[in-house]
Amino acid sequence: MKNQIEELIKKGVDCCEKAEFEQGVNYFDKVLLADPKNALALHNRARALSRIGKITLALVDFKALTVQFPQNASFMADYAVALHLDNQNEEAALLFEQALALEPTNPYRYASRAYFKDRTGDFEGAILDYEKAIELDPEDAISLNNKGLIEEKLGYKERANKSFDKSNRIVGYKPAEKSKEKHSAPDFSGLNKQPTKGKNNRWAIIKSVFTKEGFKDFTHFTKTLLIKKGKA
């Protein structure tokens, strides 16, 4: 039975990697019929349901995960994102806080909450969270980039340029003409990926935390997001 469950999860993950999310949900459903508390199937099904727009069902799964694993900051933060997608921002803010309380020295937690604050209009709060993320991880080019985007949006040109310059140095990017460099909108893809040095296009190197439309990396099921092993 254990091998069968593992094989079903693998098939579900493979389907989602090919953007066949509904078929992936079917595989995760089979696992959960046999093992209703299987965390891997529950977590992946929640993400797949989010990807196909079934946020209400996804929220049920995320809530079940946080009840089953109240000390898992990743489950807590993913639940917060799903709540935000459902426009439940007060509840989402509380869960981001709880995830951060569980992992107060994890820079990713601050970066995630920072982008949430940016999206919900708390720009100064977002900058403070990015600064904390950078304090914990001075080589975090993504947080530096995102902080620069907010500073630029607020008209803090000098501060924004310093943030972009630091981010550029970390990823090894040297713009030929800084005055002509254009900053793209946040893109949330690749948060868990290491920047690749030597590329010509800065925006092929740095990807920010969430997309302008809303947390699409969370619902995109890239290989870095799929839960294949025991750790979330």
C-alpha positions as CSV (number, residue, x, y, z in Angstrom):
1,M,0.0,0.0,0.0
2,K,2.8,2.4,0.9
3,N,4.4,1.9,-2.6
4,Q,1.1,2.4,-4.3
5,I,0.5,5.7,-2.4
6,E,4.0,6.9,-3.3
7,E,3.4,6.0,-6.9
8,L,0.1,7.9,-7.0
9,I,1.7,11.0,-5.5
10,K,4.5,10.8,-8.1
11,K,1.9,10.6,-10.9
12,G,0.0,13.5,-9.5
13,V,3.1,15.6,-9.2
14,D,4.2,14.7,-12.8
15,C,0.7,15.7,-14.1
16,C,1.0,19.1,-12.3
17,E,4.4,19.7,-13.7
18,K,2.9,19.3,-17.2
19,A,0.1,21.7,-16.2
20,E,-2.5,18.8,-16.1
21,F,-3.7,20.0,-12.7
22,E,-7.2,18.4,-12.8
23,Q,-5.6,15.0,-13.5
24,G,-3.1,15.6,-10.7
25,V,-6.0,16.3,-8.3
26,N,-7.5,13.0,-9.3
27,Y,-4.4,11.2,-8.3
28,F,-4.2,13.1,-5.0
29,D,-7.9,12.2,-4.4
30,K,-7.1,8.5,-4.7
31,V,-4.3,8.8,-2.1
32,L,-6.5,10.7,0.3
33,L,-9.2,8.1,0.0
34,A,-6.8,5.5,1.3
35,D,-4.9,7.8,3.6
36,P,-6.9,10.9,4.6
37,K,-4.1,12.5,6.5
38,N,-1.4,12.1,4.0
39,A,0.4,15.5,4.1
40,L,2.1,15.3,0.7
41,A,-1.1,14.5,-1.1
42,L,-3.1,17.1,0.9
43,H,-0.5,19.8,0.3
44,N,-0.1,19.1,-3.4
45,R,-3.9,18.8,-3.9
46,A,-4.4,22.2,-2.2
47,R,-1.9,23.8,-4.5
48,A,-3.4,22.1,-7.6
49,L,-6.9,23.2,-6.6
50,S,-5.6,26.7,-6.3
51,R,-4.1,26.5,-9.7
52,I,-7.4,25.6,-11.4
53,G,-9.3,28.3,-9.4
54,K,-11.0,26.1,-6.9
55,I,-9.8,28.3,-4.0
56,T,-12.7,27.3,-1.6
57,L,-11.7,23.7,-1.8
58,A,-8.0,24.5,-1.6
59,L,-8.7,26.4,1.7
60,V,-10.3,23.4,3.2
61,D,-7.2,21.4,2.5
62,F,-4.9,24.1,3.8
63,K,-6.9,24.4,6.9
64,A,-6.7,20.7,7.4
65,L,-2.9,20.8,7.0
66,T,-2.5,23.6,9.6
67,V,-4.7,21.7,12.1
68,Q,-2.7,18.5,11.5
69,F,0.6,20.3,11.6
70,P,0.3,23.5,13.6
71,Q,4.0,24.0,13.8
72,N,4.7,23.8,10.1
73,A,5.4,27.4,8.9
74,S,5.3,26.4,5.2
75,F,1.8,25.1,5.5
76,M,0.8,28.2,7.5
77,A,2.2,30.6,4.9
78,D,0.7,28.7,1.9
79,Y,-2.7,28.9,3.7
80,A,-2.1,32.6,4.1
81,V,-1.5,33.0,0.4
82,A,-4.6,31.0,-0.5
83,L,-6.6,33.3,1.8
84,H,-5.2,36.3,0.1
85,L,-6.2,34.9,-3.2
86,D,-9.7,34.7,-1.8
87,N,-9.5,38.3,-0.6
88,Q,-9.5,37.3,3.0
89,N,-6.6,39.6,3.8
90,E,-7.1,40.0,7.5
91,E,-7.0,36.3,8.1
92,A,-4.1,36.0,5.7
93,A,-2.1,38.7,7.7
94,L,-2.6,36.7,10.9
95,L,-1.3,33.5,9.3
96,F,1.7,35.3,7.9
97,E,2.4,36.5,11.4
98,Q,2.0,33.0,12.8
99,A,4.4,31.5,10.2
100,L,6.9,34.2,11.1
101,A,6.5,33.4,14.8
102,L,7.3,29.8,14.0
103,E,10.4,30.7,12.0
104,P,11.6,34.1,13.2
105,T,15.1,33.8,11.7
106,N,14.0,32.6,8.3
107,P,14.4,35.5,5.8
108,Y,12.0,33.9,3.4
109,R,9.2,34.5,5.9
110,Y,9.9,38.2,6.1
111,A,10.2,38.4,2.3
112,S,6.8,36.7,1.8
113,R,5.1,38.9,4.3
114,A,6.8,41.9,2.7
115,Y,5.3,41.3,-0.7
116,F,1.9,40.7,0.9
117,K,2.2,44.1,2.6
118,D,3.2,45.6,-0.7
119,R,0.1,44.2,-2.4
120,T,-2.2,45.4,0.3
121,G,-0.8,48.9,0.4
122,D,1.5,48.8,3.4
123,F,4.5,50.0,1.5
124,E,6.6,51.2,4.4
125,G,5.9,48.0,6.3
126,A,6.9,46.0,3.2
127,I,10.3,47.8,3.1
128,L,10.9,47.1,6.8
129,D,10.2,43.4,6.2
130,Y,12.5,43.3,3.2
131,E,15.2,45.0,5.3
132,K,14.8,42.4,7.9
133,A,15.1,39.6,5.3
134,I,18.3,41.2,4.0
135,E,19.7,41.6,7.5
136,L,19.2,37.9,8.0
137,D,20.5,37.1,4.5
138,P,22.7,39.9,3.1
139,E,23.1,37.9,-0.2
140,D,19.4,37.9,-0.9
141,A,19.4,39.6,-4.3
142,I,15.6,39.1,-4.7
143,S,14.7,41.0,-1.5
144,L,17.1,43.8,-2.4
145,N,15.5,44.0,-5.9
146,N,11.9,44.0,-4.5
147,K,12.8,46.6,-1.9
148,G,14.2,48.7,-4.7
149,L,11.0,48.4,-6.7
150,I,8.9,49.6,-3.7
151,E,11.3,52.5,-3.0
152,E,11.2,53.4,-6.7
153,K,7.4,53.4,-6.5
154,L,7.4,55.7,-3.5
155,G,9.8,58.1,-5.2
156,Y,12.8,57.2,-3.1
157,K,15.1,57.2,-6.1
158,E,18.4,57.3,-4.4
159,R,17.5,54.5,-2.0
160,A,16.0,52.5,-4.9
161,N,19.3,52.8,-6.9
162,K,21.3,51.6,-3.9
163,S,19.1,48.6,-3.5
164,F,19.3,47.8,-7.3
165,D,23.1,48.3,-7.2
166,K,23.6,45.9,-4.3
167,S,21.3,43.3,-6.0
168,N,23.3,43.7,-9.3
169,R,26.6,43.1,-7.5
170,I,25.3,39.9,-5.9
171,V,24.1,38.4,-9.1
172,G,27.1,39.7,-11.1
173,Y,25.1,41.9,-13.4
174,K,26.7,45.0,-14.9
175,P,24.3,47.2,-16.8
176,A,25.9,48.9,-19.8
177,E,23.8,52.0,-19.4
178,K,22.3,52.3,-16.0
179,S,20.2,55.3,-17.0
180,K,18.4,53.2,-19.6
181,E,17.8,50.2,-17.4
182,K,14.1,49.5,-17.0
183,H,12.7,47.8,-13.9
184,S,10.0,45.2,-14.6
185,A,7.0,44.5,-12.4
186,P,7.4,41.9,-9.7
187,D,7.1,38.4,-11.0
188,F,7.2,35.9,-8.1
189,S,8.6,33.1,-10.2
190,G,11.9,31.6,-9.1
191,L,11.9,32.7,-5.5
192,N,13.5,29.4,-4.4
193,K,16.0,29.4,-7.2
194,Q,19.6,30.6,-7.0
195,P,20.4,33.5,-9.3
196,T,22.4,32.6,-12.4
197,K,25.5,34.7,-13.0
198,G,26.7,35.9,-16.3
199,K,23.3,36.5,-18.0
200,N,22.9,39.7,-20.0
201,N,19.3,40.5,-19.0
202,R,19.0,41.5,-15.4
203,W,15.4,40.4,-15.4
204,A,16.3,36.9,-16.5
205,I,18.4,36.8,-13.3
206,I,16.2,38.4,-10.7
207,K,12.6,37.3,-10.1
208,S,10.6,38.7,-7.3
209,V,8.2,37.2,-4.8
210,F,4.7,37.5,-6.3
211,T,3.3,38.4,-9.7
212,K,1.5,41.7,-10.2
213,E,-1.8,39.8,-10.7
214,G,-1.4,37.7,-7.6
215,F,0.9,35.1,-6.2
216,K,1.1,33.0,-9.4
217,D,4.3,31.2,-8.4
218,F,2.4,29.7,-5.6
219,T,-0.3,28.4,-8.0
220,H,2.1,27.6,-10.9
221,F,3.5,24.3,-9.7
222,T,7.1,24.7,-10.8
223,K,9.4,21.9,-10.0
224,T,10.8,23.9,-7.1
225,L,7.4,24.2,-5.5
226,L,6.2,20.6,-5.9
227,I,6.4,18.6,-2.7
228,K,8.0,15.3,-3.6
229,K,9.8,14.4,-0.3
230,G,9.1,14.4,3.4
231,K,10.0,18.0,3.9
232,A,7.6,20.8,3.1
